[in-house]
Amino acid sequence: MVLYTPGRTSRYDPSPVESGIRLHFLGGGQEVGNVGCVLEDKTGTRILIDYGLAPTRPPKYPAEAPIVDNAIITHSHIDHIGMAPWLVGSHGTTLHGSDLTAKLSSIMWADTYKVSSIEGYPLAWDRRDMDAALDAWQPHQMGEKFVLGSWEASLHVAGHIPGAAMVEIDTPEMKILWSGDLDTRISPNVMGAKPVKCDVLCLEGTYGGRNHPNRPEEEKRFVESIKQTVARGGVALVPAFASGRGQDILRILHDSAPELEVHYDGMGTRITLDWLEHPHLIRNPDKLRKTWRWCRRVRSKSDRKKALDADVIVTTSGMLDGGPAIWYINRLRHDPANAIFLTGYQAEGSGGRRLLDEGRLPIWGNITPVELDVEQFSLSNHAGHDELVEFARGCSPRHLVIFHADKESADALAAELGGEMTIHIPENGTQITLE
């Protein structure tokens, strides 16, 4: 249960900072997602970076945030933005982020609220908090400097999804770079992140210890598998995350197999329209517009039935925990010519993980065998181990704080970089002071 009592259940240490920068992880310490971290120095300047929830079943929430006047939201994925309405409703916090992140927040919060109502899990905020949060945004352009107390901050392209930002913070004592979720590689719709020199680098380590396969080769393998399915008379179902992965899949298919009939369903259709209103954050927005005109968007029940005769259906949810993907699988599972192609991380306990491990899937309350070909492809928009190491070295920090990573991944990064910088792998609920 989420039983926050604003101002009374926060475990944040209220004592003044005597020197350096104090970091307190509310979430995201030795775990992937669920991110929130308070930063404070002796000037009394205190900010929060991200405030999300882990969309597991049941969801996992960060600890209660103390009073903060300003929060910076790195991007619009729910594990970074999901609890921001509580923050605004309880503390009147101003939200900072890119203009696209601010725009997408409406869709992401409304979906979180809807899913919580359907599945019956507790949510710490209500519609009034969401409305207040939508009015609390102060959007910024990449590279634009803005003042937070005694600090000066600016956003830089993080390469994860369009609008995702790294946060550069100049304090009187040191410069901090908060990576957010990042990828240094070029992906279909966004350019990669570039290092920024700093004293303290707070680096996400999701893929520490693991490298991705060559991206062009993996995309080629994906397209060839799609074509093989279509050639035998089957439909290829591609479950994909609504913000980032779905649009990437469309671009890949449009570039490599424009002869295919591809239908696009789910929340990603609305998100893409917001993307197109922010072309300054898109890599080659003209190609995305052409892709958008090429694919067939599902807008109604009749469209959904027509999609069953398509070559490819791209739809949410990416981990098969709901969304139109379940509807499609229930109808496609009887024909062995059809196939399911997973293109992203499948968390423990997710429908996608169960499908991979057991060949079964929860469909409307029933554990149902799915006797179709299921393949998984690595098309992640997180940097792999080698990219993370190269990025950290390019930033040349004195301190490296690894977050958004399980202990094994963080340790792998620490083992490689420990002789070059001081490594910190904080736990949630603990404070570290860097000088």
PyMOL commands that set and color helices and strands:
alter all, ss='L'
color gray80, all
select helices_A, chain A and resi 78-81+84-91+99-119+127-134+215-231+245-256+268-276+279-281+285-294+301-307+324-332+351-358+385-395+407-417
alter helices_A, ss='H'
color red, helices_A
select strands_A, chain A and resi 21-27+36-41+46-51+70-72+94-98+137-140+145-148+151-157+165-170+175-178+200-204+236-239+262-265+296-297+312-315+339-342+360-363+366-369+373-376+399-403+422-424+431-434
alter strands_A, ss='S'
color yellow, strands_A
deselect
rebuild
show_as cartoon
